Amino acid sequence: MADGVENNNNSAPEMSNGASRTSTIFAKPFSDVSKIDVFSSQNFRLWHERVSTLLHMYEVASTLTTSKPDPSSPAKQIEDWIHANKVCHHTMLIALSNDLFDVYCSYKEAKEIWDSLNTRRRCRLTKIRYRKLLPLGDDRG
């Protein structure tokens, strides 16, 4: 609060060489991610919905479907994407079981983790459906 005026927006003035600029502040209170059940290959649909809802609520979920902008993109767009990717990446990793964390911690983009988990889920469902179609005693698959 300065001179009785409160700044409630998400930017703060910066002083540089006597000129005033506005910089984006990304600090928003974030829900306790520990309340999301850890995904351990058993509760994907519930986990997926909770993580997705949380990331949409904080307006960073677009990173789950878009790759990093190329270097010729505006700096603000790249900066926003990098921040959103960090939030999504971190949120997903801390909501994974230790075994899955070990698999996905080396991924650099949240989109890669999200796509891989969705593909893994689809493959698992396909395998389950395939086994249901096999006659008893047939152990293929």
Buried (B, 14 or more C-beta within 10 A) or exposed (E): EEEEEEEEEEEEEEEEEEEEEEEEEEEEEEEEBEEBEBBEBEEBEEBBEBBEEBBEEBEBBBBBEBEBBEEEEEEEEBBBBEBBBBBBBEBBBEBBEEEBBEBBEEBEBBBBBBBEBEEBBEEEEEEEEEEEEEEEEEEEE
